[in-house]
Amino acid sequence: MSFKYGPRKEVRANRMRFLRSLGARFDECVAMSVNDADSIRRVRVKQKGRGMRIPEDAVKADAFITDEKGLFLFLFTADCLPIAYLDPRTRAVALAHLSFKSSRENLASKVVLRMREEFGTDVSELLVRIGPGVHKNSYVKKISDIPRSSRWKRFTDKVSSEEAKIDLIGYNREDLLAAGVRARHIHIDDIDTAATSGKYFSHRRSVRIGEPERRFATVIGIR
C-alpha cells in the first residue's frame, strides 16, 4: 500500500483492489504522510485524490478530521496504531496514526478535543476503534527511551535492566478516557501485528526475521 516499499504501478493497483472491496473509489480518498508528531489536519472534498497516485502529493499530518460526505481518509501502518473516530450525531470522522512518538504527544486525546472544537462533537457519544497494531508482548524498547513519568510507568514492564515492554494500546486507551470517551465506546482490535504473520504487515517483524517491508491500510469515511 505504500509507495516507499513497492513499485508505483503495483501500489496503485493494490490500493484500487483494496478500496473496491470496501465499496470506495480511488479518487474519493486522501492519503496521509505522517510526521510522527501531533499535527491534525481538517481535510476537505477538494483534496480528494491527494497522495493516492504519487507520494509527493500526500497531505502531511498525524491525524485527519472531516465532516464532509464522500471523502475517505486513508492511512497505512505496520505496527503503529491506526485509530478511527466516528461522531454518530454529526457524522464527522477522524483517522490518527499513533506511533510511540505521537502517543507521547497525546495525539489520541487531541483528536477528540479537535473534533469537539470543529464539529461540536459530544465526546460521550464518540465511537473509537483502535485497529491492528503492536501489542505489549511484542513491543520492547530501551528504558532510556521511555518518558520517566508515573503515567508511562503504569504501561511499562521491565524485561531487563535496559529494556521494557510497552503497552501502547493501554496508554492510548487511557488517553481517550481522560478526554471523556466512554470505555464502552472504545473498541480494540485483538490482532498483534508484530506477532502475527501473514495477514498484517509488521515493521518490527521485518527487522526481526528479514521479511520484506510492507504496509496495510485503514480507511474511514461517510457517504
Backbone torsions as a table, in degrees:
resi	resn	phi	psi	omega
1	MET	NA	-18.8	-176.2
2	SER	-102.7	132.8	177.3
3	PHE	-63.2	-22.0	-178.6
4	LYS	-67.8	-25.2	-172.5
5	TYR	-121.3	17.5	177.7
6	GLY	-164.6	160.7	176.9
7	PRO	-60.4	143.0	-174.5
8	ARG	-58.4	-40.6	-179.7
9	LYS	-62.7	-42.0	-179.8
10	GLU	-67.7	-41.0	179.8
11	VAL	-63.2	-45.1	179.2
12	ARG	-60.2	-42.9	179.9
13	ALA	-63.4	-41.9	178.5
14	ASN	-63.6	-42.3	179.8
15	ARG	-64.8	-42.8	179.2
16	MET	-61.7	-43.0	-179.1
17	ARG	-65.3	-42.8	179.0
18	PHE	-62.8	-46.9	-178.0
19	LEU	-66.6	-35.5	177.5
20	ARG	-60.0	-37.3	179.7
21	SER	-67.7	-21.0	179.3
22	LEU	-95.8	-6.2	-176.5
23	GLY	79.0	21.4	177.9
24	ALA	-112.5	159.2	-179.7
25	ARG	-108.1	151.9	-177.8
26	PHE	-54.7	-44.9	-174.4
27	ASP	-83.6	7.1	175.0
28	GLU	-95.6	-5.3	-172.2
29	CYS	-101.9	157.1	169.2
30	VAL	-130.2	126.8	-174.2
31	ALA	-95.7	146.1	-178.4
32	MET	-98.5	138.9	170.4
33	SER	-114.2	109.6	-167.4
34	VAL	-79.9	152.4	179.6
35	ASN	-107.6	-9.5	-173.4
36	ASP	59.6	44.8	178.3
37	ALA	-141.0	-136.5	-177.3
38	ASP	-132.7	30.0	-178.5
39	SER	-78.6	131.9	-178.6
40	ILE	-120.2	127.6	-178.8
41	ARG	-118.7	131.8	170.8
42	ARG	-84.7	122.0	-177.2
43	VAL	-108.3	153.2	-173.1
44	ARG	-129.6	166.1	-176.3
45	VAL	-56.1	-34.9	-178.4
46	LYS	-64.2	-13.4	178.9
47	GLN	-94.4	4.8	178.5
48	LYS	-51.0	136.7	175.8
49	GLY	90.6	-12.8	-176.8
50	ARG	-66.5	131.0	178.4
51	GLY	80.3	-1.9	-176.0
52	MET	-86.9	-28.4	-178.0
53	ARG	-105.1	-33.2	176.7
54	ILE	-137.0	139.9	-175.5
55	PRO	-66.7	-29.8	-176.6
56	GLU	-64.5	-17.7	-175.7
57	ASP	-94.2	-4.3	-178.4
58	ALA	-64.0	152.4	-178.4
59	VAL	-88.0	123.2	-178.1
60	LYS	-76.6	123.3	-179.1
61	ALA	-175.3	169.7	172.0
62	ASP	-112.1	-9.7	175.0
63	ALA	-156.3	144.7	174.4
64	PHE	-111.8	144.7	168.5
65	ILE	-132.7	149.7	176.0
66	THR	-162.5	154.8	171.2
67	ASP	-125.8	16.4	-177.9
68	GLU	-94.2	130.3	-178.3
69	LYS	-71.6	150.6	176.3
70	GLY	79.1	11.3	179.3
71	LEU	-118.5	128.2	-177.5
72	PHE	-114.6	129.9	-179.6
73	LEU	-88.2	132.8	-169.1
74	PHE	-126.9	123.4	-177.7
75	LEU	-137.4	137.8	174.1
76	PHE	-115.8	142.4	-177.0
77	THR	-142.9	170.5	172.5
78	ALA	-161.3	71.3	179.8
79	ASP	119.7	-44.4	174.9
80	CYS	-61.4	155.0	-173.3
81	LEU	-86.6	123.4	169.7
82	PRO	-87.7	122.4	-178.5
83	ILE	-117.7	121.1	-179.0
84	ALA	-106.8	140.4	-177.2
85	TYR	-124.5	141.4	175.7
86	LEU	-137.4	125.3	171.7
87	ASP	-94.8	105.7	-173.8
88	PRO	-69.0	-18.1	-179.6
89	ARG	-85.3	-52.4	-177.7
90	THR	-88.0	-12.6	-176.9
91	ARG	65.6	24.8	172.7
92	ALA	-81.4	150.2	180.0
93	VAL	-134.6	163.4	176.5
94	ALA	-149.1	158.3	178.2
95	LEU	-144.6	126.6	-174.7
96	ALA	-127.8	148.2	177.6
97	HIS	-106.0	108.9	-176.4
98	LEU	-105.2	93.9	170.3
99	SER	-87.6	-179.7	174.4
100	PHE	-61.0	-41.5	-177.9
101	LYS	-66.6	-46.7	-179.6
102	SER	-71.6	-25.5	173.7
103	SER	-66.5	-39.6	176.9
104	ARG	-61.2	-26.8	177.9
105	GLU	-87.3	2.0	-179.2
106	ASN	56.6	44.4	-179.4
107	LEU	-61.6	-36.6	-176.7
108	ALA	-56.2	-46.5	-179.4
109	SER	-76.0	-30.1	178.6
110	LYS	-64.5	-34.1	176.1
111	VAL	-64.3	-42.4	178.3
112	VAL	-58.0	-49.1	-178.6
113	LEU	-64.1	-37.8	178.9
114	ARG	-66.2	-39.1	177.5
115	MET	-64.8	-36.2	177.5
116	ARG	-66.4	-41.5	-179.6
117	GLU	-68.6	-44.5	-173.5
118	GLU	-80.6	-37.8	-170.4
119	PHE	-118.8	-3.2	-176.1
120	GLY	70.8	28.8	-178.7
121	THR	-60.5	132.0	170.8
122	ASP	-83.5	107.6	-173.1
123	VAL	-59.4	-31.6	-179.2
124	SER	-67.1	-16.5	179.1
125	GLU	-99.7	-12.0	-173.6
126	LEU	-62.6	134.4	177.2
127	LEU	-105.0	133.4	-176.0
128	VAL	-132.2	137.4	174.9
129	ARG	-126.9	125.5	173.4
130	ILE	-94.5	114.5	-173.3
131	GLY	-81.0	-172.4	-179.4
132	PRO	-57.0	133.4	-179.5
133	GLY	-167.1	-175.3	-178.1
134	VAL	-74.1	133.4	177.9
135	HIS	-101.7	169.1	-171.5
136	LYS	-54.4	-44.4	-175.7
137	ASN	-66.2	-16.0	-178.1
138	SER	-107.8	-2.1	-172.4
139	TYR	-114.4	98.5	-179.0
140	VAL	-116.6	130.0	178.2
141	LYS	-132.1	163.8	175.0
142	LYS	-66.8	135.7	-179.8
143	ILE	-58.1	-33.8	-179.3
144	SER	-64.8	-18.8	180.0
145	ASP	-89.3	-10.2	-174.7
146	ILE	-93.7	130.8	179.1
147	PRO	-55.2	139.6	-179.4
148	ARG	-90.5	67.3	178.5
149	SER	-124.6	155.4	-179.6
150	SER	-63.8	-30.2	-179.7
151	ARG	-66.5	-47.4	179.0
152	TRP	-68.7	-31.8	-178.1
153	LYS	-59.2	-34.4	-179.8
154	ARG	-66.2	-19.2	-176.0
155	PHE	-114.8	22.6	176.5
156	THR	-130.0	143.8	175.3
157	ASP	-130.2	123.1	179.5
158	LYS	-65.5	137.7	172.9
159	VAL	-114.2	-13.2	175.7
160	SER	-162.5	-178.1	179.0
161	SER	-69.6	-15.7	-176.2
162	GLU	-116.4	-16.4	-174.2
163	GLU	-129.4	157.1	178.5
164	ALA	-147.9	152.2	172.8
165	LYS	-83.7	142.6	-179.0
166	ILE	-118.5	130.2	175.4
167	ASP	-93.9	81.9	-177.5
168	LEU	-65.8	-35.2	178.8
169	ILE	-66.6	-46.3	179.8
170	GLY	-61.0	-39.8	179.7
171	TYR	-63.0	-46.3	-178.3
172	ASN	-71.9	-31.8	174.6
173	ARG	-62.0	-44.6	178.8
174	GLU	-64.2	-37.1	178.4
175	ASP	-62.8	-40.1	176.8
176	LEU	-65.9	-42.0	178.3
177	LEU	-62.5	-40.4	179.7
178	ALA	-63.3	-27.2	179.3
179	ALA	-82.8	-6.4	176.9
180	GLY	107.3	0.7	177.4
181	VAL	-70.6	136.5	-178.7
182	ARG	-75.7	142.1	-177.5
183	ALA	-57.0	-39.4	-177.6
184	ARG	-72.0	-10.5	179.3
185	HIS	-99.1	3.3	178.0
186	ILE	-104.8	115.4	-178.5
187	HIS	-109.6	130.2	-175.2
188	ILE	-116.6	124.3	176.5
189	ASP	-69.8	138.1	-176.2
190	ASP	-88.8	4.5	179.0
191	ILE	-77.6	120.8	172.8
192	ASP	-95.4	102.8	-173.8
193	THR	-61.0	-35.2	-176.1
194	ALA	-75.0	-16.9	-178.1
195	ALA	-106.1	-17.7	-174.1
196	THR	-104.2	125.0	178.3
197	SER	-95.0	156.8	172.5
198	GLY	101.0	-81.3	-168.4
199	LYS	-72.4	-38.3	-176.6
200	TYR	-121.3	140.8	178.2
201	PHE	-79.8	156.7	-178.1
202	SER	-146.1	125.4	175.2
203	HIS	-65.8	-44.0	-177.1
204	ARG	-65.5	-39.1	178.4
205	ARG	-69.2	-35.8	177.3
206	SER	-61.1	-43.2	178.5
207	VAL	-65.8	-38.7	-174.7
208	ARG	-72.6	-42.7	-173.3
209	ILE	-120.3	2.7	174.8
210	GLY	83.1	18.3	174.7
211	GLU	-65.1	150.8	174.7
212	PRO	-61.5	141.6	177.3
213	GLU	-71.5	132.6	175.8
214	ARG	-146.1	170.0	177.1
215	ARG	-135.3	148.3	172.5
216	PHE	-113.5	165.8	-171.2
217	ALA	-115.0	149.6	169.0
218	THR	-120.4	135.6	-176.3
219	VAL	-133.7	139.0	173.8
220	ILE	-144.2	143.3	177.8
221	GLY	-170.1	171.9	-179.3
222	ILE	-125.2	130.0	175.2
223	ARG	-77.1	NA	NA
